Amino acid sequence: MNAAITQYIDVAQIVLYLFWAFLAALIFYVRREDKREGYPLESERSAHITVQGFPAIPSPKTFKLADGSTVMAPRAEPHDSRPVKATPVGGWLGAPLEPDGNPMLDGVGPASYAERADIPDATIHGTPKLLPLRAADGFYIDTHDPDPRGMPVIGADGRQGGIVRDVWLDRAEYIIRYLEVEVSDKNGKRNVLLPTTLSRISGSRNQVEVKSILGKQFANVPAHRKPDVVTRLEEDRICAYYSSGHLYATPERAEPLI
């Protein structure tokens, strides 16, 4: 008598079915886990409708962060309750939103930002990762690179918006993240941050060029509370302001190209 199992059981087919079952379980698990953030979705038809799809939102789980603190996901706190400062252009669902006031400051469209933790981003040692050069011992600008300190900042209209007073560096990645710009507003002079990714430092012309906003709009850049520290929430607001200028800085930018 031959007891070989392969003579009366198709092992390859069983393995295939097991793989399909494992793959289906994996897809189900991953799809449910990615709903820990951002769900349930908001319904435009009614605030009483829960939009979560299948599978449903998982039960809360506690995650331990690098700094020793913990956070639960899905979060126990309520969802973002900030009012949307924009009005639909039509009465149908999904109609485009038209900003009500200053779109660059009202947090709509490209100026929207997440309510991140109002704490500074930190290094693995728990110290602030972003610091101005004046407070970062041991860091300096290489002599082969243009030093933007003292350079005028020129907006998209060719007008000066301020003067660079310092640079903010990322001590974890050794790059310059922001330029600290002195601007003038109705209350006098103050310093604001300018993301280097949205600026161009020209050593030949001895100026910093910004295409996203106009010279006069530097006076409205969102402020950071402490002179040598910027929080994650403040970073999001600042970057959103400059980014929104590509659409909102002038009325013409918001119009069709053709």
C-alpha positions as a Markdown table, in Angstrom:
| # | Residue | x | y | z |
|---|---|---|---|---|
| 1 | Met | 0.0 | 0.0 | 0.0 |
| 2 | Asn | 1.4 | 3.4 | -1.1 |
| 3 | Ala | 0.6 | 6.1 | 1.5 |
| 4 | Ala | 1.9 | 9.1 | -0.5 |
| 5 | Ile | -0.4 | 12.0 | 0.1 |
| 6 | Thr | 0.3 | 13.6 | -3.2 |
| 7 | Gln | -1.5 | 10.7 | -5.0 |
| 8 | Tyr | -5.0 | 11.6 | -3.8 |
| 9 | Ile | -4.6 | 15.3 | -2.6 |
| 10 | Asp | -3.6 | 18.1 | -4.9 |
| 11 | Val | -1.1 | 19.8 | -2.7 |
| 12 | Ala | -0.3 | 22.6 | -5.1 |
| 13 | Gln | -4.0 | 23.5 | -5.2 |
| 14 | Ile | -4.3 | 23.5 | -1.4 |
| 15 | Val | -1.2 | 25.7 | -1.1 |
| 16 | Leu | -2.7 | 28.1 | -3.7 |
| 17 | Tyr | -6.0 | 28.3 | -1.7 |
| 18 | Leu | -4.0 | 28.9 | 1.5 |
| 19 | Phe | -2.1 | 31.7 | -0.2 |
| 20 | Trp | -5.4 | 33.3 | -1.4 |
| 21 | Ala | -6.8 | 33.1 | 2.1 |
| 22 | Phe | -3.6 | 34.6 | 3.6 |
| 23 | Leu | -3.7 | 37.4 | 1.0 |
| 24 | Ala | -7.3 | 38.2 | 1.6 |
| 25 | Ala | -6.7 | 38.3 | 5.4 |
| 26 | Leu | -3.7 | 40.6 | 4.8 |
| 27 | Ile | -5.7 | 43.0 | 2.6 |
| 28 | Phe | -8.5 | 43.1 | 5.2 |
| 29 | Tyr | -6.0 | 43.8 | 8.0 |
| 30 | Val | -4.1 | 46.5 | 6.1 |
| 31 | Arg | -7.3 | 48.2 | 4.8 |
| 32 | Arg | -8.7 | 48.3 | 8.4 |
| 33 | Glu | -5.5 | 49.6 | 9.9 |
| 34 | Asp | -5.2 | 52.5 | 7.4 |
| 35 | Lys | -8.5 | 53.8 | 8.8 |
| 36 | Arg | -7.0 | 54.7 | 12.1 |
| 37 | Glu | -6.5 | 58.2 | 10.8 |
| 38 | Gly | -8.9 | 60.3 | 8.8 |
| 39 | Tyr | -12.1 | 58.2 | 9.4 |
| 40 | Pro | -15.0 | 58.4 | 9.5 |
| 41 | Leu | -15.3 | 60.7 | 6.6 |
| 42 | Glu | -17.7 | 63.7 | 6.7 |
| 43 | Ser | -20.9 | 63.5 | 4.7 |
| 44 | Glu | -22.1 | 66.5 | 2.8 |
| 45 | Arg | -25.7 | 65.2 | 3.0 |
| 46 | Ser | -26.0 | 64.9 | 6.8 |
| 47 | Ala | -23.8 | 65.1 | 9.9 |
| 48 | His | -25.5 | 62.0 | 11.2 |
| 49 | Ile | -24.2 | 59.8 | 8.4 |
| 50 | Thr | -21.1 | 57.7 | 9.2 |
| 51 | Val | -18.9 | 57.2 | 6.1 |
| 52 | Gln | -16.4 | 54.5 | 6.8 |
| 53 | Gly | -16.9 | 51.8 | 4.2 |
| 54 | Phe | -15.8 | 48.2 | 4.6 |
| 55 | Pro | -14.2 | 47.1 | 6.7 |
| 56 | Ala | -15.3 | 49.3 | 9.6 |
| 57 | Ile | -13.0 | 51.5 | 11.7 |
| 58 | Pro | -10.9 | 49.4 | 14.1 |
| 59 | Ser | -11.1 | 49.7 | 17.9 |
| 60 | Pro | -8.6 | 52.2 | 19.5 |
| 61 | Lys | -5.0 | 51.2 | 20.0 |
| 62 | Thr | -2.3 | 52.9 | 22.0 |
| 63 | Phe | 0.9 | 53.8 | 20.3 |
| 64 | Lys | 4.1 | 54.8 | 22.2 |
| 65 | Leu | 6.0 | 57.7 | 20.6 |
| 66 | Ala | 9.8 | 58.2 | 20.6 |
| 67 | Asp | 9.6 | 60.9 | 23.4 |
| 68 | Gly | 7.8 | 58.5 | 25.7 |
| 69 | Ser | 4.3 | 59.9 | 25.3 |
| 70 | Thr | 1.4 | 57.9 | 24.0 |
| 71 | Val | -1.3 | 58.5 | 21.4 |
| 72 | Met | -4.5 | 56.6 | 20.7 |
| 73 | Ala | -5.7 | 55.8 | 17.2 |
| 74 | Pro | -8.5 | 56.2 | 16.3 |
| 75 | Arg | -8.2 | 59.3 | 18.4 |
| 76 | Ala | -10.6 | 59.9 | 21.3 |
| 77 | Glu | -10.6 | 63.7 | 20.8 |
| 78 | Pro | -13.2 | 65.2 | 18.5 |
| 79 | His | -12.4 | 65.8 | 14.8 |
| 80 | Asp | -11.3 | 69.1 | 13.4 |
| 81 | Ser | -14.1 | 71.5 | 14.2 |
| 82 | Arg | -12.7 | 74.7 | 12.6 |
| 83 | Pro | -15.3 | 76.5 | 10.5 |
| 84 | Val | -14.7 | 76.4 | 6.7 |
| 85 | Lys | -14.3 | 80.0 | 5.7 |
| 86 | Ala | -15.6 | 79.3 | 2.1 |
| 87 | Thr | -18.9 | 79.1 | 0.4 |
| 88 | Pro | -19.9 | 76.5 | -2.4 |
| 89 | Val | -20.3 | 78.2 | -5.7 |
| 90 | Gly | -23.4 | 76.0 | -6.4 |
| 91 | Gly | -26.1 | 74.1 | -4.7 |
| 92 | Trp | -25.0 | 70.7 | -5.7 |
| 93 | Leu | -22.9 | 68.2 | -3.7 |
| 94 | Gly | -19.2 | 68.6 | -4.4 |
| 95 | Ala | -19.4 | 72.1 | -5.7 |
| 96 | Pro | -16.2 | 74.1 | -5.6 |
| 97 | Leu | -15.6 | 76.4 | -2.6 |
| 98 | Glu | -15.1 | 80.1 | -3.0 |
| 99 | Pro | -13.1 | 81.7 | -0.1 |
| 100 | Asp | -15.0 | 84.2 | 2.0 |
| 101 | Gly | -12.2 | 86.5 | 3.1 |
| 102 | Asn | -8.4 | 86.4 | 2.7 |
| 103 | Pro | -7.8 | 82.9 | 1.3 |
| 104 | Met | -4.1 | 82.9 | 2.2 |
| 105 | Leu | -4.9 | 83.3 | 5.9 |
| 106 | Asp | -8.3 | 81.5 | 6.2 |
| 107 | Gly | -6.9 | 78.0 | 5.7 |
| 108 | Val | -8.9 | 77.0 | 2.6 |
| 109 | Gly | -7.8 | 75.3 | -0.6 |
| 110 | Pro | -4.0 | 75.4 | -1.0 |
| 111 | Ala | -3.8 | 77.5 | 2.2 |
| 112 | Ser | -5.3 | 74.6 | 4.3 |
| 113 | Tyr | -3.1 | 73.1 | 7.1 |
| 114 | Ala | -3.4 | 70.3 | 9.6 |
| 115 | Glu | -3.8 | 71.0 | 13.3 |
| 116 | Arg | -0.5 | 69.3 | 14.2 |
| 117 | Ala | 0.9 | 69.3 | 17.7 |
| 118 | Asp | 1.8 | 72.7 | 18.9 |
| 119 | Ile | 5.3 | 71.6 | 19.9 |
| 120 | Pro | 8.7 | 71.9 | 18.1 |
| 121 | Asp | 10.0 | 69.0 | 16.0 |
| 122 | Ala | 12.7 | 67.3 | 18.0 |
| 123 | Thr | 15.9 | 65.4 | 17.4 |
| 124 | Ile | 16.5 | 61.8 | 18.7 |
| 125 | His | 17.9 | 63.5 | 21.8 |
| 126 | Gly | 14.7 | 65.4 | 22.5 |
| 127 | Thr | 16.0 | 68.9 | 21.6 |
| 128 | Pro | 14.5 | 71.2 | 19.0 |
| 129 | Lys | 15.5 | 70.1 | 15.6 |
| 130 | Leu | 15.1 | 73.5 | 13.9 |
| 131 | Leu | 17.1 | 76.5 | 15.3 |
| 132 | Pro | 18.4 | 79.8 | 14.0 |
| 133 | Leu | 22.1 | 79.9 | 13.3 |
| 134 | Arg | 22.6 | 82.3 | 16.2 |
| 135 | Ala | 21.4 | 79.6 | 18.6 |
| 136 | Ala | 23.1 | 76.6 | 17.0 |
| 137 | Asp | 26.6 | 76.3 | 18.3 |
| 138 | Gly | 29.1 | 74.6 | 15.9 |
| 139 | Phe | 27.1 | 75.3 | 12.7 |
| 140 | Tyr | 28.0 | 77.9 | 10.1 |
| 141 | Ile | 27.5 | 78.7 | 6.4 |
| 142 | Asp | 30.2 | 77.4 | 4.1 |
| 143 | Thr | 32.3 | 80.2 | 2.6 |
| 144 | His | 31.7 | 78.7 | -0.9 |
| 145 | Asp | 28.0 | 79.3 | -0.6 |
| 146 | Pro | 26.2 | 82.7 | -0.7 |
| 147 | Asp | 25.3 | 84.0 | 2.8 |
| 148 | Pro | 21.7 | 85.2 | 2.6 |
| 149 | Arg | 21.9 | 87.3 | 5.8 |
| 150 | Gly | 21.5 | 90.9 | 4.9 |
| 151 | Met | 20.0 | 90.2 | 1.5 |
| 152 | Pro | 16.7 | 91.9 | 0.5 |
| 153 | Val | 13.8 | 89.5 | -0.2 |
| 154 | Ile | 12.0 | 90.3 | -3.4 |
| 155 | Gly | 8.4 | 89.2 | -4.1 |
| 156 | Ala | 6.8 | 88.0 | -7.4 |
| 157 | Asp | 6.0 | 91.7 | -8.3 |
| 158 | Gly | 9.7 | 92.7 | -8.0 |
| 159 | Arg | 9.1 | 94.6 | -4.8 |
| 160 | Gln | 11.1 | 94.2 | -1.6 |
| 161 | Gly | 9.2 | 92.4 | 1.2 |
| 162 | Gly | 11.9 | 92.3 | 3.9 |
| 163 | Ile | 15.5 | 91.6 | 4.7 |
| 164 | Val | 17.1 | 88.3 | 5.7 |
| 165 | Arg | 18.3 | 88.5 | 9.3 |
| 166 | Asp | 19.2 | 84.9 | 10.0 |
| 167 | Val | 18.9 | 81.3 | 8.7 |
| 168 | Trp | 17.2 | 78.4 | 10.4 |
| 169 | Leu | 18.8 | 75.0 | 10.0 |
| 170 | Asp | 17.8 | 71.4 | 10.5 |
| 171 | Arg | 20.3 | 69.9 | 12.9 |
| 172 | Ala | 19.2 | 66.4 | 12.0 |
| 173 | Glu | 19.8 | 66.7 | 8.2 |
| 174 | Tyr | 22.3 | 69.6 | 8.1 |
| 175 | Ile | 20.3 | 71.8 | 5.7 |
| 176 | Ile | 18.8 | 75.2 | 5.9 |
| 177 | Arg | 15.0 | 75.0 | 6.3 |
| 178 | Tyr | 14.0 | 78.6 | 6.7 |
| 179 | Leu | 15.2 | 82.2 | 6.2 |
| 180 | Glu | 14.3 | 84.6 | 9.0 |
| 181 | Val | 13.1 | 87.7 | 7.3 |
| 182 | Glu | 12.5 | 91.1 | 9.0 |
| 183 | Val | 9.3 | 92.6 | 7.7 |
| 184 | Ser | 7.2 | 95.7 | 8.5 |
| 185 | Asp | 3.5 | 95.7 | 9.3 |
| 186 | Lys | 1.1 | 98.1 | 11.0 |
| 187 | Asn | 2.6 | 97.2 | 14.4 |
| 188 | Gly | 6.2 | 97.9 | 13.4 |
| 189 | Lys | 9.0 | 95.4 | 12.6 |
| 190 | Arg | 8.9 | 91.7 | 13.3 |
| 191 | Asn | 10.7 | 88.6 | 12.0 |
| 192 | Val | 8.9 | 85.9 | 10.0 |
| 193 | Leu | 10.1 | 82.6 | 8.5 |
| 194 | Leu | 10.5 | 81.9 | 4.8 |
| 195 | Pro | 10.9 | 78.3 | 3.6 |
| 196 | Thr | 14.0 | 77.9 | 1.5 |
| 197 | Thr | 12.2 | 75.5 | -0.8 |
| 198 | Leu | 10.0 | 78.4 | -1.9 |
| 199 | Ser | 12.8 | 80.8 | -2.4 |
| 200 | Arg | 15.9 | 81.3 | -4.5 |
| 201 | Ile | 19.1 | 82.7 | -3.1 |
| 202 | Ser | 20.9 | 84.6 | -5.8 |
| 203 | Gly | 24.5 | 85.3 | -4.9 |
| 204 | Ser | 25.2 | 87.1 | -8.2 |
| 205 | Arg | 22.3 | 89.5 | -7.7 |
| 206 | Asn | 22.7 | 89.6 | -3.9 |
| 207 | Gln | 19.0 | 89.0 | -3.2 |
| 208 | Val | 16.5 | 86.3 | -2.3 |
| 209 | Glu | 13.7 | 85.8 | -4.8 |
| 210 | Val | 10.2 | 84.5 | -4.0 |
| 211 | Lys | 7.7 | 83.8 | -6.7 |
| 212 | Ser | 4.8 | 82.6 | -4.6 |
| 213 | Ile | 3.8 | 85.9 | -2.9 |
| 214 | Leu | 4.0 | 89.6 | -3.5 |
| 215 | Gly | 6.3 | 92.0 | -1.7 |
| 216 | Lys | 3.5 | 93.5 | 0.4 |
| 217 | Gln | 2.2 | 90.1 | 1.4 |
| 218 | Phe | 5.3 | 89.3 | 3.6 |
| 219 | Ala | 3.7 | 91.5 | 6.3 |
| 220 | Asn | 0.9 | 89.0 | 6.8 |
| 221 | Val | 3.0 | 85.8 | 7.1 |
| 222 | Pro | 1.8 | 83.9 | 10.2 |
| 223 | Ala | 4.1 | 84.5 | 13.2 |
| 224 | His | 5.8 | 82.0 | 15.5 |
| 225 | Arg | 5.5 | 82.8 | 19.2 |
| 226 | Lys | 9.1 | 82.2 | 20.4 |
| 227 | Pro | 12.1 | 83.9 | 18.7 |
| 228 | Asp | 14.3 | 80.8 | 18.5 |
| 229 | Val | 11.7 | 78.0 | 18.4 |
| 230 | Val | 9.0 | 77.1 | 15.8 |
| 231 | Thr | 6.4 | 74.4 | 16.5 |
| 232 | Arg | 4.9 | 71.9 | 14.0 |
| 233 | Leu | 1.6 | 73.7 | 13.9 |
| 234 | Glu | 3.3 | 77.0 | 13.2 |
| 235 | Glu | 5.4 | 75.4 | 10.4 |
| 236 | Asp | 2.2 | 74.1 | 8.7 |
| 237 | Arg | 0.6 | 77.5 | 8.9 |
| 238 | Ile | 3.6 | 79.3 | 7.5 |
| 239 | Cys | 4.2 | 76.9 | 4.7 |
| 240 | Ala | 0.5 | 76.9 | 3.8 |
| 241 | Tyr | 0.6 | 80.7 | 3.5 |
| 242 | Tyr | 3.4 | 80.8 | 1.0 |
| 243 | Ser | 2.2 | 77.8 | -1.0 |
| 244 | Ser | -1.3 | 79.3 | -1.3 |
| 245 | Gly | 0.2 | 82.4 | -3.0 |
| 246 | His | 0.7 | 80.3 | -6.2 |
| 247 | Leu | -3.1 | 80.5 | -6.6 |
| 248 | Tyr | -4.2 | 83.4 | -4.4 |
| 249 | Ala | -1.4 | 86.0 | -4.5 |
| 250 | Thr | -3.1 | 87.8 | -7.4 |
| 251 | Pro | -6.6 | 87.5 | -8.9 |
| 252 | Glu | -5.1 | 86.5 | -12.2 |
| 253 | Arg | -3.5 | 83.4 | -10.7 |
| 254 | Ala | -6.9 | 82.0 | -9.8 |
| 255 | Glu | -8.3 | 82.5 | -13.3 |
| 256 | Pro | -8.1 | 79.9 | -16.1 |
| 257 | Leu | -5.0 | 79.9 | -18.3 |
| 258 | Ile | -7.0 | 80.0 | -21.4 |
